[in-house]
């Protein structure tokens, strides 16, 4: 190295350390900056920390001209220089790690990547609420660190909390699965992890509660058709019953707003019953703001207003009319150019009042004030975060652990975990399949556009740590359209100690703007497995599947030479070692499927565009999700094996719950299929105080030979004589760890109104009298207890 190169390297290192250690985010209300502008900051109420954020935001907005205002309500706000208000890029993403999708975040030679955690569908499979919150905390640490380094903003449009209603949907990879309650709990925990500032969880005025970063729950609402057989999200009109809206599509968002206190909600591209969601005042103003009391802003999915004009051609609106419609409906921020380009003209034409723009701007600036953009964070929190907090060893280990916790063991013929005595020669493994050397495929979508990660632990790397490896791809890619590589793979696996086949899907099969048309393995993948399993002198064959949506694996699951099947979702950049840890017994799998895996012919029975959740017998449509589908499954919701065995005992649960009616409370009718007549068949939940808490006490025992984690599911089943109710409904879950032979109590204290209520066909939430039951676990190991509900 030359002297010049040495000096340059030292200088770069010093500058890197300087900017890492001394990173300081810019603060708007800085008296020195205003002094240079010739302005006394003390004369500006929007910088007076003694005033409420509402008052300060109003003062700031009132100082702007109309032209300045409309320039701030697009995602690329230009700022107002005369007020020392810089531009701000609202759009950043942090679905499972900080991404450079969106202009608000970028990477450079100093910070080339952020930690890639497993995609949401796999993290959800852990059913570990503590993990979900920890992931949010780790991601927001990296986001704040990048903000301090000038590489990111403070608002991140994550998480995606749409229910995975149909197995063909291309964006299941982003979602927490098919159960709206689980989706809502994931949302609340992940958002709390992203947003919460320690010491400020309970404030008298929620609009003053400091935020670490601003999260966003999307896409509101009934959005789960991207592009299926030529029907795309830019034209799709979701025909949804009010019952399904309340019971399924709105519930996760309500939980995200009420329990997560999320800073924003994003409306979706589609229409719901004829009206674009971003222009529907009933969905935005009336529901999100008035009913749920959002403390934050509502943003459009990118270019949704343009889609409303050119895609949906809603009311044949001009751009100005569309802008007026959405502003009046409650849309504060346009991810796009329609607000900045057409809002001023809309005001001049009398289509909307300037006050609507003022209202939106105040919502936006209050959030930025809560984020510390104006004054800094309380006590200087987070300013110490820098480069060393990005891709830290702790976060990389958390990524691997999240993958381990979510991985689901689908089949095991007493083969896993693999182990070899110390006296054996180092084993030789065959590693085959299109995902054997996966890197970018493991991190799914909303990753870095360049595909960079802190580092990659590939599947073949993970297996190589335990033995010598022979490799053959079998297919050139996951579509596996040319089976010419299968014979070579068959030869490769012969005489191997064990064979690992890595296959499944990737973003070329399921992705945003790309829905699936079938539930089968792509191309020759299934042939690859069956040919390998039938090869002479082949050892145990273990199949590892990368996918978000389910695949009909019936053929390989029945194959006697396929010893084990593992679903690994999309496990993040540390996925290789996480999978190997499960295979070789360093980790006992405890993940459970967050979606139903249907047989392949499911897609022939119902079009993806049918939004109905319940079966439609007239059309021969089956139900959707475990709550309403009663056909055969490949694997049911909540399925997953372990290397040990768990049993349940219900130790305590009431046999009868009696509700005392208020003096003027009315009983509500219910049509019982068996003609049963009760003096008080049901009560309306919203008219009830609903203070009755019931205690369900369980004892969970690990009766097997190995330590392990287990997910305890608690379902309720409504009286069988009420038509149209769910088969069962998940109301609580908990992941517990038990050593071999250990027993552990699990107690759920639950609101009786909420866990036993039903949504009627006219969308009322009723609490019906009669014989309900609770179910702990999934078949065949489930245990049940009947609980009667009465009113007096």
HELIX and SHEET records of a PDB file:
HELIX    1   1 UNK A    3  UNK A   21  1                                  19    
HELIX    2   2 UNK A   31  UNK A   36  1                                   6    
HELIX    3   3 UNK A   41  UNK A   43  5                                   3    
HELIX    4   4 UNK A   45  UNK A   47  5                                   3    
HELIX    5   5 UNK A   53  UNK A   62  1                                  10    
HELIX    6   6 UNK A   66  UNK A   70  1                                   5    
HELIX    7   7 UNK A   81  UNK A   83  5                                   3    
HELIX    8   8 UNK A  120  UNK A  124  1                                   5    
HELIX    9   9 UNK A  129  UNK A  148  1                                  20    
HELIX   10  10 UNK A  172  UNK A  174  5                                   3    
HELIX   11  11 UNK A  180  UNK A  195  1                                  16    
HELIX   12  12 UNK A  206  UNK A  208  5                                   3    
HELIX   13  13 UNK A  242  UNK A  244  1                                   3    
HELIX   14  14 UNK A  245  UNK A  249  3                                   5    
HELIX   15  15 UNK A  251  UNK A  258  1                                   8    
HELIX   16  16 UNK A  277  UNK A  279  5                                   3    
HELIX   17  17 UNK A  282  UNK A  291  3                                  10    
HELIX   18  18 UNK A  304  UNK A  310  1                                   7    
HELIX   19  19 UNK A  314  UNK A  316  5                                   3    
HELIX   20  20 UNK A  319  UNK A  329  1                                  11    
HELIX   21  21 UNK A  338  UNK A  348  1                                  11    
HELIX   22  22 UNK A  354  UNK A  370  1                                  17    
HELIX   23  23 UNK A  378  UNK A  380  5                                   3    
HELIX   24  24 UNK A  387  UNK A  389  5                                   3    
HELIX   25  25 UNK A  393  UNK A  406  1                                  14    
HELIX   26  26 UNK A  440  UNK A  443  1                                   4    
HELIX   27  27 UNK A  459  UNK A  464  1                                   6    
HELIX   28  28 UNK A  483  UNK A  485  5                                   3    
HELIX   29  29 UNK A  486  UNK A  493  1                                   8    
HELIX   30  30 UNK A  525  UNK A  533  1                                   9    
HELIX   31  31 UNK A  554  UNK A  558  1                                   5    
HELIX   32  32 UNK A  575  UNK A  583  1                                   9    
HELIX   33  33 UNK A  602  UNK A  605  1                                   4    
HELIX   34  34 UNK A  625  UNK A  628  1                                   4    
HELIX   35  35 UNK A  685  UNK A  687  5                                   3    
HELIX   36  36 UNK A  752  UNK A  756  1                                   5    
SHEET    1   A 2 UNK A  76  UNK A  77  0                                        
SHEET    2   A 2 UNK A  88  UNK A  89 -1                                        
SHEET    1   B 3 UNK A 217  UNK A 220  0                                        
SHEET    2   B 3 UNK A 264  UNK A 267  1                                        
SHEET    3   B 3 UNK A 297  UNK A 300  1                                        
SHEET    1   C 2 UNK A 227  UNK A 228  0                                        
SHEET    2   C 2 UNK A 231  UNK A 232 -1                                        
SHEET    1   D 3 UNK A 237  UNK A 238  0                                        
SHEET    2   D 3 UNK A 271  UNK A 272  1                                        
SHEET    3   D 3 UNK A 275  UNK A 276 -1                                        
SHEET    1   E 6 UNK A 408  UNK A 412  0                                        
SHEET    2   E 6 UNK A 562  UNK A 567 -1                                        
SHEET    3   E 6 UNK A 540  UNK A 546  1                                        
SHEET    4   E 6 UNK A 498  UNK A 504  1                                        
SHEET    5   E 6 UNK A 428  UNK A 432  1                                        
SHEET    6   E 6 UNK A 468  UNK A 472  1                                        
SHEET    1   F 2 UNK A 597  UNK A 598  0                                        
SHEET    2   F 2 UNK A 633  UNK A 635 -1                                        
SHEET    1   G 3 UNK A 646  UNK A 652  0                                        
SHEET    2   G 3 UNK A 693  UNK A 702 -1                                        
SHEET    3   G 3 UNK A 743  UNK A 751 -1                                        
SHEET    1   H 5 UNK A 656  UNK A 659  0                                        
SHEET    2   H 5 UNK A 783  UNK A 791  1                                        
SHEET    3   H 5 UNK A 770  UNK A 776 -1                                        
SHEET    4   H 5 UNK A 708  UNK A 717 -1                                        
SHEET    5   H 5 UNK A 729  UNK A 738 -1                                        
SHEET    1   I 4 UNK A 667  UNK A 668  0                                        
SHEET    2   I 4 UNK A 682  UNK A 684 -1                                        
SHEET    3   I 4 UNK A 765  UNK A 768 -1                                        
SHEET    4   I 4 UNK A 757  UNK A 759 -1                                        
END                                                                             
